[in-house]
Amino acid sequence: MHRSTIDAMQESARVRCPWCGERFETLVDPEQADALYVEDCPVCCRPIEMQAMFDGAVTRLNVDRE
């Protein structure tokens, strides 16, 4: 599982695709606490399961193969 840490005030996060390894930017909504959603990699088009977790000022975005 790959993890990226971003500031909770930001709306975008830079993540690495667990399929092809390419980095890309995705949007994260701080209003959606502990959101779980699927987004396709913009490079290889494979589905990526993303889980956004918010804890105070720090946001953790876990990405994994669906």
Contacts in CASP RR format, 6 or more apart in sequence:
PFRMAT RR
TARGET T0000
AUTHOR 0000-0000-0000
METHOD contacts of the structure
MODEL  1
MHRSTIDAMQESARVRCPWCGERFETLVDPEQADALYVEDCPVCCRPIEM
QAMFDGAVTRLNVDRE
1 18 0 8 1.000
1 62 0 8 1.000
1 63 0 8 1.000
1 64 0 8 1.000
2 15 0 8 1.000
2 16 0 8 1.000
2 18 0 8 1.000
2 62 0 8 1.000
2 63 0 8 1.000
2 64 0 8 1.000
3 60 0 8 1.000
3 61 0 8 1.000
3 62 0 8 1.000
3 63 0 8 1.000
4 13 0 8 1.000
4 14 0 8 1.000
4 15 0 8 1.000
4 16 0 8 1.000
4 60 0 8 1.000
4 61 0 8 1.000
4 63 0 8 1.000
5 58 0 8 1.000
5 59 0 8 1.000
5 60 0 8 1.000
5 61 0 8 1.000
6 12 0 8 1.000
6 13 0 8 1.000
6 14 0 8 1.000
6 28 0 8 1.000
6 59 0 8 1.000
6 61 0 8 1.000
7 57 0 8 1.000
7 58 0 8 1.000
7 59 0 8 1.000
8 30 0 8 1.000
8 54 0 8 1.000
8 56 0 8 1.000
8 57 0 8 1.000
8 58 0 8 1.000
8 59 0 8 1.000
9 30 0 8 1.000
9 57 0 8 1.000
10 28 0 8 1.000
10 59 0 8 1.000
11 27 0 8 1.000
11 28 0 8 1.000
11 29 0 8 1.000
11 30 0 8 1.000
12 25 0 8 1.000
12 26 0 8 1.000
12 27 0 8 1.000
12 28 0 8 1.000
13 25 0 8 1.000
13 26 0 8 1.000
13 27 0 8 1.000
13 28 0 8 1.000
13 59 0 8 1.000
13 61 0 8 1.000
14 23 0 8 1.000
14 24 0 8 1.000
14 25 0 8 1.000
15 23 0 8 1.000
15 24 0 8 1.000
15 25 0 8 1.000
15 26 0 8 1.000
15 48 0 8 1.000
15 50 0 8 1.000
15 61 0 8 1.000
15 63 0 8 1.000
16 22 0 8 1.000
16 23 0 8 1.000
16 63 0 8 1.000
17 23 0 8 1.000
17 24 0 8 1.000
17 41 0 8 1.000
17 43 0 8 1.000
17 44 0 8 1.000
17 46 0 8 1.000
17 48 0 8 1.000
17 63 0 8 1.000
18 48 0 8 1.000
18 63 0 8 1.000
18 64 0 8 1.000
18 65 0 8 1.000
19 41 0 8 1.000
19 44 0 8 1.000
19 46 0 8 1.000
19 48 0 8 1.000
19 65 0 8 1.000
20 41 0 8 1.000
20 43 0 8 1.000
20 44 0 8 1.000
20 46 0 8 1.000
22 41 0 8 1.000
22 43 0 8 1.000
22 44 0 8 1.000
24 41 0 8 1.000
24 42 0 8 1.000
24 43 0 8 1.000
26 39 0 8 1.000
26 50 0 8 1.000
26 61 0 8 1.000
28 52 0 8 1.000
28 59 0 8 1.000
28 61 0 8 1.000
29 35 0 8 1.000
29 52 0 8 1.000
30 54 0 8 1.000
30 59 0 8 1.000
32 52 0 8 1.000
33 52 0 8 1.000
33 53 0 8 1.000
33 54 0 8 1.000
34 51 0 8 1.000
34 52 0 8 1.000
34 53 0 8 1.000
34 54 0 8 1.000
35 50 0 8 1.000
35 51 0 8 1.000
35 52 0 8 1.000
36 49 0 8 1.000
36 50 0 8 1.000
36 51 0 8 1.000
36 52 0 8 1.000
37 49 0 8 1.000
37 50 0 8 1.000
38 47 0 8 1.000
38 48 0 8 1.000
38 49 0 8 1.000
38 50 0 8 1.000
38 66 0 8 1.000
39 47 0 8 1.000
39 48 0 8 1.000
39 50 0 8 1.000
40 46 0 8 1.000
40 47 0 8 1.000
40 48 0 8 1.000
41 47 0 8 1.000
41 48 0 8 1.000
46 65 0 8 1.000
46 66 0 8 1.000
47 65 0 8 1.000
47 66 0 8 1.000
48 63 0 8 1.000
48 64 0 8 1.000
48 65 0 8 1.000
48 66 0 8 1.000
49 63 0 8 1.000
49 64 0 8 1.000
49 65 0 8 1.000
49 66 0 8 1.000
50 61 0 8 1.000
50 62 0 8 1.000
50 63 0 8 1.000
51 61 0 8 1.000
51 62 0 8 1.000
51 63 0 8 1.000
52 59 0 8 1.000
52 60 0 8 1.000
52 61 0 8 1.000
53 59 0 8 1.000
53 60 0 8 1.000
53 61 0 8 1.000
53 62 0 8 1.000
END
